[in-house]
Amino acid sequence: MCPFHSPSHPPLSGFPPALVRLKADLAAHHPALPHENPGSRWPKTSLAALKDGARLTPEQLETLNALCAAESSRFAFEGDRASIEVGHASIVLFECRSLERALSVRDVAFDGASPVDPAPPTAEEHGRVEAILAESHAPDYWFAASGDGNREGHYRGAHLGATLVFRHRMRDGGGGGAEGGSGGWGGPAPPGSPPSGLARLQRVIDEFQAAVEAALPGMYAWFAPESRHVTLRGILG
């Protein structure tokens, strides 16, 4: 079973043109990069994975789909109030796929002198996300998704790699600021309250997690909040 995915802006699903251009420029200027994985072709945040040995029944999958539909409605209701401005990207050298153990984090701020590009995702980007989300309602989805693999151990087991992400930054990883540095996501929460969009997003996620735990107790391993991110482009591994 795949981890939960939360599109970064469900009412306008898909990467906006500014990030599509960024990803295309990276591929054009660095041809040695591996081909982009399907998982980074649409914006999402992985929140949890089934625990090792756990397997959903078809009825439990229906329950999960219903909870995800309700979650999407919550995001649609929040609208721009829960939106997050993408003003940076982070290059992360990680030792597990969930990014809960990061060896090095380097934040790269985008050009603050350039105006924010408000263009929404194109119809092509929106269609890609809609097609992916529709897969969970296909008649044979349970059979395909109930196989072994992609459990907690897949995401938390030892695996070295590098990736370019946008991280939620509910908490600041010590030593990994815009000037560079190394270390994990750890460290104290930054002073003051998080921006309103992040605070709303955190609240919706917390309530979603509580609802899933109430309906499917003990089935999922939830990733550390400070590791939450949207993958822009895999770099290595």
C-alpha positions in Angstrom: 0.0 0.0 0.0 1.3 3.4 -0.9 1.7 6.0 1.8 -0.8 8.8 2.2 -0.4 11.5 -0.3 -1.6 15.1 0.2 -1.6 17.2 -3.0 0.0 20.6 -2.3 -3.0 22.5 -3.6 -6.0 20.1 -4.3 -8.4 22.7 -5.9 -5.7 23.3 -8.5 -3.9 20.0 -8.5 -0.5 19.6 -10.1 2.8 21.5 -10.2 2.3 25.2 -11.2 4.2 26.4 -14.4 7.0 28.0 -12.3 8.0 24.6 -10.8 7.5 22.8 -14.1 10.0 25.2 -15.7 12.4 24.6 -12.7 12.2 20.9 -13.2 12.7 21.2 -17.0 15.7 23.5 -16.5 17.3 21.1 -14.1 17.0 18.2 -16.6 18.2 20.4 -19.5 21.3 21.7 -17.6 22.2 18.5 -15.9 21.7 15.7 -18.5 23.6 13.2 -16.2 20.7 13.2 -13.8 18.7 10.0 -13.8 15.3 10.0 -15.4 12.6 11.5 -13.2 10.7 8.9 -11.2 6.9 8.8 -11.5 6.5 9.7 -7.8 7.9 13.2 -8.3 5.8 13.9 -11.4 3.0 15.2 -9.2 3.1 17.2 -5.9 2.4 15.3 -2.8 3.5 14.8 0.8 3.9 11.3 2.1 2.5 11.2 5.6 2.6 7.5 6.6 3.1 4.0 5.4 1.5 0.7 6.4 3.5 -1.0 9.2 5.5 -4.0 8.2 3.3 -7.1 7.9 0.1 -5.0 7.9 -2.4 -5.5 5.0 -5.7 -3.6 4.4 -8.8 -5.5 3.6 -11.0 -4.2 0.8 -13.4 -2.8 3.4 -10.6 -1.0 5.1 -9.4 0.4 1.8 -13.0 1.8 1.3 -12.8 3.4 4.7 -9.4 5.0 3.9 -10.7 6.3 0.5 -13.7 7.9 2.3 -11.3 9.6 4.8 -9.1 10.8 2.0 -12.2 12.2 0.2 -13.2 14.1 3.3 -9.6 15.4 3.7 -9.7 16.7 0.2 -12.9 18.5 0.9 -11.2 20.1 3.9 -8.4 21.4 1.8 -10.8 22.7 -0.8 -12.6 24.6 2.0 -9.4 26.0 3.3 -8.4 27.2 -0.2 -5.8 29.9 -0.3 -5.8 30.2 3.4 -3.9 27.0 3.6 -1.6 27.7 0.6 2.1 27.9 1.1 4.4 30.1 -1.0 7.3 28.1 -2.4 10.3 30.4 -1.9 13.0 27.9 -1.5 14.1 24.4 -2.4 16.3 22.0 -0.3 19.0 19.6 -1.5 18.9 16.7 0.9 21.4 13.9 1.3 19.4 11.2 3.1 19.9 7.8 4.6 16.3 6.7 4.5 13.5 7.3 1.9 11.2 9.0 4.4 13.9 11.7 4.9 13.6 11.2 8.6 17.4 10.7 8.7 19.1 13.4 6.7 22.9 13.6 6.5 23.0 17.0 4.9 20.3 19.7 4.2 21.1 22.7 2.1 18.3 25.3 1.6 18.5 27.3 -1.6 16.4 30.5 -1.6 14.7 31.5 -4.9 15.4 35.0 -6.2 13.4 37.3 -3.9 13.6 40.1 -6.4 11.5 38.3 -8.9 7.7 38.6 -8.5 5.8 35.5 -7.3 4.3 33.6 -10.3 0.6 33.1 -9.5 -0.1 31.0 -12.5 -2.1 27.8 -11.6 -1.3 24.3 -12.8 -2.1 23.7 -16.4 -4.8 21.3 -17.6 -2.1 18.7 -18.4 -0.7 18.9 -14.8 -4.2 18.8 -13.3 -5.1 15.8 -15.5 -2.0 13.8 -14.4 -3.0 14.2 -10.8 -6.6 13.4 -11.3 -5.6 10.2 -13.2 -3.3 9.1 -10.3 -5.9 9.8 -7.6 -8.6 7.9 -9.6 -6.5 4.7 -9.5 -7.5 4.1 -5.9 -11.1 3.7 -7.0 -10.4 1.2 -9.8 -12.0 -2.3 -9.2 -8.6 -4.0 -9.2 -6.8 -1.4 -7.1 -7.0 -3.4 -3.9 -5.4 -6.5 -5.4 -2.5 -4.4 -6.9 -2.0 -2.3 -3.7 -2.3 -5.1 -1.2 1.0 -6.8 -2.2 4.1 -6.8 -0.2 6.5 -3.9 -0.4 6.3 -0.1 0.3 5.7 -0.7 4.0 7.4 1.1 6.9 10.7 -0.7 6.4 10.9 0.5 2.8 10.7 4.1 3.9 12.7 3.9 7.2 15.3 1.3 6.2 18.8 2.3 5.4 19.0 3.8 1.9 21.4 6.5 0.7 20.3 9.0 -1.8 19.9 12.7 -2.7 16.9 14.6 -3.7 15.6 18.1 -4.3 12.5 18.9 -2.2 10.3 21.7 -0.9 10.0 21.1 2.8 7.1 22.2 5.0 9.5 23.6 7.6 7.2 23.3 10.5 10.5 22.9 12.4 13.9 24.1 11.4 16.7 21.6 10.9 19.7 23.0 12.8 22.7 23.9 10.5 20.8 23.4 7.2 20.0 27.0 6.3 20.3 28.9 3.0 24.1 29.2 3.5 24.4 25.4 3.7 25.5 23.1 6.5 24.9 19.5 7.4 22.9 17.6 9.9 19.4 16.2 10.2 16.0 17.8 10.4 16.2 18.0 14.2 16.5 21.1 16.3 13.9 23.3 18.1 10.9 24.8 16.5 11.7 28.2 15.0 10.7 31.2 17.2 7.2 32.6 16.8 4.2 30.9 15.1 4.6 29.3 11.7 3.0 31.2 8.8 -0.8 30.9 8.7 -0.8 28.5 5.7 1.5 26.1 7.5 -0.4 26.3 10.7 -3.7 25.5 8.9 -2.0 22.7 7.0 -0.6 21.2 10.2 -4.0 21.3 11.9 -5.7 19.6 9.0 -3.0 16.9 8.9 -3.2 16.3 12.7 -7.0 15.9 12.5 -6.7 13.6 9.5 -4.1 11.4 11.4 -6.4 11.2 14.4 -9.3 10.1 12.1 -7.2 7.4 10.4 -6.0 6.1 13.8 -9.6 6.0 15.1 -10.8 4.1 12.0 -7.7 1.9 11.4 -5.9 1.8 14.8 -2.3 0.8 14.7 -2.1 0.1 11.0 0.1 3.0 9.9 3.5 4.3 10.9 3.4 8.1 10.7 6.5 10.0 9.5 8.0 12.7 11.7 6.4 16.1 11.0 9.8 17.8 10.5 10.6 15.5 7.6 7.5 16.4 5.6 8.3 17.6 2.1 7.2 17.7 -1.5 9.7 16.0 -3.8 10.6 18.2 -6.8 13.2 16.0 -8.4 15.2 13.0 -7.3 19.0 13.5 -7.8 20.6 10.1 -6.8 19.2 6.8 -5.6 
